[in-house]
Amino acid sequence: MKVLIVEDNQELARNIRDYLGREGYICESCETLEQAKEKITLFQYDCILLDIGLPDGNGISLLNYIRAEYKDTNVLIISARNALDDKIIGLEKGADDYITKPFHLAELHARIRAIYRRKNLGGARIVEFNEISLNTDTFEVRVGDTLLDTTPKEFDLLLYFIVNKNRVLSRQSIAAHLWGDYTDNLANFDFVYQHVKNLRRKISYAGGMDYISTVYGLGYKFNSHLGDNG
Amino acid sequence: MRLTTKFTLWYFAIMLVVLLIGGAIVYYEIQWKLGEVEVARHQRLNDIIALQIRDGGDYTGHPTRKRATVTLLPADSIPKGNASFYTRGLAWNPEFQTDEYKLMVTSFYTIGTAHYRITTYSFIPSFYQLLPGVVDSFKWILLVLLVLVIVSGGLISKYILAPFKRTMRSIQRFDLKQKEPIRLPETKTSEFQELNTFLLQLTESARKDYQSLKEFTENASHELQTPTAIIRGKLDLLMESDIRDEQAILIAEMQNALERLSRIHSSLTLLTKLENKEYKAGEPVCISNLARETLAAFDELIQMKSIDLGVHIEKGVYIPMHQSLADLLLTNLISNAIRHNNVPRGAAKGLIRVELTHEGLVIVNTGREPGIPTKELFERFRKGNSGSDSIGIGLAIVRQICELSHFDIEYHYNSGLHMLAVSFLPKLPASKLLQNLSLPLQVDAAGGRSKNRSL
């Protein structure tokens, strides 16, 4: 997948490039609206990560341009302004999703995948990994042929794991993913622990492999090559 | 005490003193004048008698002699200098059969070669008899003055203090957040002009300070987001690298601190936006649906903590407010009730009760006794339990939303139960809602989830 990062902060852009690069994404970045316009005209991107506050203008104007000229490109807005109204405006103008700084890279990745699934795969949206398959339309999880009785949060969690497989996912990142931005009171890792435990139990019970391992001190990891990390 | 009342009382006290002194002066003046006039009259009478003697007729029985004594004196007994003197004092008045004040004027005359002493007297009203009259008249004067002072005091102060009162009203309406400088009424009174100038400067500098502080907060918070995002990204990447266990712990601790930082940060930004009234109420929001959705979102957590949930939600509760704020309000309150829930002593499980009516919303949950008064929990960074992981800003946000929407909010803690009520109606105090709770506040005897749960 080809991604354009329109972000004036180079460090942040590099973080994103590094993270997505490891997933095999081809990432390019630029810092201004001008450069972004140029790149969009010359090349084709599957997804554009668009920072709203840019040195030479508001990212929303670029969004309008993209929507007018390149309807198929996915746009994910990155904003430092945690304003609910920005979110609504951004989505109304045709952005596919919206993420606020500071975000976890795993979360960003999950969002990009989600947009991609929604727009590009069409038909049944199935995410598969070995014997596990998730249907993002019906929220059903199957291990082999067995239908798993998962709660919505467990479904989210498993999807998050599979999208970010072989990545260490911090408990903070999981909590933020499951409960959103305003979870001051719920940043309670007991809940994360409980959800992960239940999920592992359900997968094992259905005869699936126990791909999820605990990473000492940090969080959890979904191992595609079993035996790597435990 | 009102200024006018104070003035009136002072005036009254001064009047009383002046009238007392004035009364004494009047009293003694009358007394002196009365004596003087009477003496002059008697001297005239004595002169007339002397003239009569000079004429030489027989005046015995003449009205002038009624109270006169004429004595022939030897030449050497005439006192030198004084042609006349008077005495006065109490004496028996045989006419009225009582002791009265007697004035006696004695004059000396030389008529031809003979020397006469002529003494006339009369009884004059006693000064003590005058006193009640004086007191009486002063009583009336005092009364008239009092009425006038009270009436005029009220009217005049109303007129004079009017600019002051208008200034007070403007000050009461003053809000640090307002965009324009305060408007104070014109006045010709120099003291009030001074006051207004002073107030204008004071409010203006307060307002500007507030504005610049606000701008600083906004800019700072905006600028902080990007570095925080960078750190978070770097840590995410660092976690992926080949690290030892000790390093993992260090990273985890950094992650925790960073998480806290970013939460504090986003909450403060949100509070600022709320204070700036950036969220205007739009279409009425269906709180009933929203409450059901929020509860559904937290359903798993409630089950995980095996909390007994009792819900009563009236259908079709529409409130005009910003959708996001309604969402935030419910999320904060319900997540608080879950987060701070714990099993009370002697009970099998904790409980949460949510009651939504057209009047308001009540959320009851079991929990530890807060370490500080419940009112203070609405302050920023105040936590009922200082050891908890939360940053203590959720209720500050809730209060701000309630203030914006003109809701009354009450928080009570009573024997293991936290009760929070939000009244949607401007005239209904939230405490009323707590009295009319319809949900039972005990965990079901069956031990299962409450029957009236209607998700």
Interface residues (C-beta under 8 A of the other chain):
Chain A: N9 E11 L12 N15 I16 D18 Y19 R22 G53 A80 R81 N82 A83 L84 D85 T100 K101 P102 F103 H104 L105 A106 T151 P152 K153 R167 V168 S170 R171 Q172 S173 D181 Y182 T183 D184 N185 L186 A187 N188 F191 Q194 H195 V215 Y216 G217 L218 G219
Chain B: H222 Q225 T226 T228 A229 I230 I231 R232 G233 K234 L235 D236 L237 M239 E240 D245 A248 I249 I251 A252 Q255 N256 L258 E259 S262 R263 S266 S267 T269 L270 K273 E278 Y279 E300 L301 M304 H322 S324 L328 T331 N332 S335 N336 I338 R339 H340 D389 S390 I391 I393 G394
